[in-house]
């Protein structure tokens, strides 16, 4: 249970980070 929760949390965190990085790169390239 705990391992599954940590894995799900890690996957969510990675998706969030990837999205933030893409948004940051897009904003940076616009300038």
C-alpha positions as semicolon CSV with decimal commas, in nm:
position;residue;x (nm);y (nm);z (nm)
1;X;0,000;0,000;0,000
2;X;0,266;0,250;0,104
3;X;0,490;0,161;-0,190
4;X;0,200;0,201;-0,434
5;X;0,114;0,538;-0,282
6;X;0,474;0,658;-0,307
7;X;0,497;0,538;-0,667
8;X;0,176;0,716;-0,762
9;X;0,296;1,032;-0,587
10;X;0,633;1,014;-0,765
11;X;0,460;0,972;-1,102
12;X;0,235;1,272;-1,032
13;X;0,534;1,480;-0,925
14;X;0,727;1,389;-1,239
15;X;0,431;1,478;-1,462
16;X;0,393;1,811;-1,282
17;X;0,764;1,888;-1,312
18;X;0,765;1,795;-1,681
19;X;0,470;2,027;-1,745
20;X;0,632;2,312;-1,551
21;X;0,959;2,264;-1,739
22;X;0,779;2,272;-2,074
23;X;0,590;2,588;-1,977
24;X;0,913;2,747;-1,856
25;X;1,097;2,659;-2,177
26;X;0,811;2,796;-2,389
27;X;0,805;3,122;-2,195
28;X;1,185;3,150;-2,213
29;X;1,192;3,094;-2,588
30;X;0,928;3,364;-2,642
31;X;1,158;3,629;-2,490
